[in-house]
């Protein structure tokens, strides 16, 4: 009986301590890890949000870029951090791809991370050099089928969102292509402009200026609906392709054992901020659309994407 009472006292103390911690959060600087290089969409967009979130939460937010291994190095650092709400991960759709590419990850996404906020989603758009003869995606597919393996595409790395978009398109179109991975999007664009690559599923915000200036041609958008800024560019379904859609998303995560009250408070503040017209306007300029969901819904969304990407990587014959 005495042992039971002691256990109850300890449990009650832990509960009170956790509740007090959540009520006082945040009381100091928050560190956000972005596991990608500076200047990428996965870096630029979250910084816009975190600049405003710092003011809303009343504490400074410092962003640290820790790129490498498809975003898994920075992710592992947050997984191992104290679950106190002061170490946060800003990730992208690359998170749900990594289990398929890296089978020996030092963490389990569904068990070691808690979803906190979905920032939004964007499309990738298939761009080709203006020197190529393709005016429509049907022209491109016909040429690719006539010359199997002769057409190349770039990406910002094996398992990146730009890679997955291209693989989904390739499988749906029934064509053989050559993948050329790069360290960053700037190098891919340079080789598209120079005619050294045949196509690239480029993030919409990056591609728009190039398309509008006539420096590249856009053949298909990666999402299920057309982009408002590219009303003449068809979706995969409109081009006769099944199961070729893909989303580039950006979200925020915390270590799994972070008190739920902290996760919920972050989500509530972040959701209110993302709903403000000024913030929506800023994100729209960056090619990001709202994609609101609760942390529980986001957990389920990521889990579904992991399963789909594992199946895709297997179907595409991509070696981990």
ABEGO torsion letter per residue (X at the ends): XAAAAAAAAAAAAAAAAAAAAAAAOBABBBBBBBABBBGBAAAAAAAAAAAAAAAAAGBBBBBBBBBEGGGAAAAAAAAABBBAGABBBBBBAAAAAAAAABAABABBAAAABBBABBAEBBBBBBBBBAABABABAAAAAAAAAABBGABBBBBAEBGBAAAAAAAAAAAAAGBBBBBBBBABAAAAAAAAAAGABABBBBBAAAAAAAAAAGABBBABBABABBBAABAABBBAAAAGBBGABBBBBBBBBBBAABBAAAAAAAAAAAAAAAABAAAAAAAAAAGBBBBBBBAAAAAAAAAAAAAAAAAAAAAAGBBX
